[in-house]
Amino acid sequence: MFLKTHCLPLFITLISLFSSCFCIYREDPFHIGFRQGHAYHRPRTYHPYFGTFGFSNQRNYYNPNSANLFNYNNEIWSRLDTARAPVTLKVDDFGALANGRDDSEAFKKAWKYACSSSQGAILVVPQNKIYRLKPIDFSGPCKSALVLKIYGTIEATVDHSDYKKNRRQWLYFDNVQNLRVEGEGVINGNGRTWWQKSCKINKALPCQEAPTAVTFNECINLRVAGLQIKNAQQMHLTFQKCVNVQAFNLYVTAPGNSPNTDGIHVTETQNININNCVISTGDDCISIVSGSKNVRATGITCGPGHGISIGSLGARNSAAYVSNVIVNKATLSGTANGVRIKTWQGGSGYAKNIKFQNIVMHNVSNPIIIDQNYCDRQKPCSKQVSAVQVSNVLYQNIRGTSASNVAMKFDCSRSFPCQGIFLQDVALRPQEEDIAEASCSNVRLSYIGNVSPPCSS
Ligand SMILES: *[C@@H]1O[C@H](CO)[C@@H](O)[C@H](O)[C@H]1NC(C)=O
């Protein structure tokens, strides 16, 4: 409650107090320390709310018929130089037409100007318009804090040859500090043609990457809020190598049968809060993979999809490290998994200090699962001795229904058993009339309060 009613507005108005938002984590029994955020300094001159410094008196500021774009560019430059408050720019001012043709060049120019502003900039994507973009890099570092306000719709081009240079990404934000991307707008990956070419849909085709709709790479002090992200080519929203992230009020949707369309993917990212998001896709609702630490997801609604996942970890004998994850207040409906930790045989490293609490399951196939024999490929995976160590995991107040007979499954490694697994007040019953049971192998379990079903062995 504190976080919601006080902390977030505080963050909005006084970003310099940002790291104090993490104060509440100190109570955590696993000593989850989110305070590393202090190491990152942000400029004191950041003014998140600024008066609009518009161009309303600049009628000729953009003339689409003008061949010489540098006239208005110069004007913007002089405004940027003299303004004391952040400048508001519209993508339309840079030639975006939202007429069904490609608007990438206009967005690139707009970003370049906004990013070069020394007193901060608000870049607006106006509402009631659809802008079409090819893959595009929004790169930093920027001179000062930047806000991208998306009110309209941004749609991906569907020509796959546009992605020749890099099939992995569509909208790519790279190396930006103090960035906010927000608004009630829509980001549409137009993924259908990519899904059709997936080897998961058409087994005759080779397995190939498809673009992530929105990637934030190496961003520090990032806020992503209010957007609707839909029909991604592959994953919807990825935070990669970021530090200090607030992601909230996001609405992520794709059909339940769309392949690999994870909702929010967290990789090598530290200090991230994901709040109040609704995610319905064809793959993981939230996936948290190696190098991620201090991850908190609160108020998450999932389904359809594959549920909330830590992993997969340790693929191809890799070392993986995930720690300090809290998933609190989630509702999962009709998902293939509820809360899952999945690791491949042959990996190393750890997944530790993890809490799943206050979670409601509606007809979830595997409500609670740790799978250390995860294998997501066409050939079966061979037996291997080493494993990513899973330890210190608390499941607290988890209730609802299981679509399968196995409501709880701990399929842990024989050589690296799961350690310190706590089940507190768990009540999972079958959706249909059968019995629900728990399957437990190579796991050290502690029960607190009422736990149902208990392990049969
Ligand atoms: C529960 O899930 C199963 C399998 O996913 C599905 O076949 C069934 O119709 C669902 N039942 C309800 C009541 O939603």
The ligand as a MOL file (V3000), in Angstrom:
LIG
                    3D

  0  0  0     0  0            999 V3000
M  V30 BEGIN CTAB
M  V30 COUNTS 14 14 0 0 0
M  V30 BEGIN ATOM
M  V30 1 C -9.5200 -26.0890 -17.3090 0
M  V30 2 O -8.3690 -26.2920 -18.1010 0
M  V30 3 C -8.4900 -27.4180 -18.9550 0
M  V30 4 C -7.1410 -27.6670 -19.5750 0
M  V30 5 O -6.4200 -26.5180 -19.7720 0
M  V30 6 C -9.5990 -27.1680 -19.9450 0
M  V30 7 O -9.7200 -28.2540 -20.8270 0
M  V30 8 C -10.8950 -26.9390 -19.2020 0
M  V30 9 O -11.9180 -26.6110 -20.0850 0
M  V30 10 C -10.7480 -25.8490 -18.1740 0
M  V30 11 N -11.9190 -25.7810 -17.3310 0
M  V30 12 C -12.5030 -24.6410 -17.0050 0
M  V30 13 C -13.6840 -24.7520 -16.1060 0
M  V30 14 O -12.1050 -23.5690 -17.3980 0
M  V30 END ATOM
M  V30 BEGIN BOND
M  V30 1 1 1 2
M  V30 2 1 1 10
M  V30 3 1 2 3
M  V30 4 1 3 4
M  V30 5 1 3 6
M  V30 6 1 4 5
M  V30 7 1 6 7
M  V30 8 1 6 8
M  V30 9 1 8 9
M  V30 10 1 8 10
M  V30 11 1 10 11
M  V30 12 1 11 12
M  V30 13 1 12 13
M  V30 14 2 12 14
M  V30 END BOND
M  V30 END CTAB
M  END
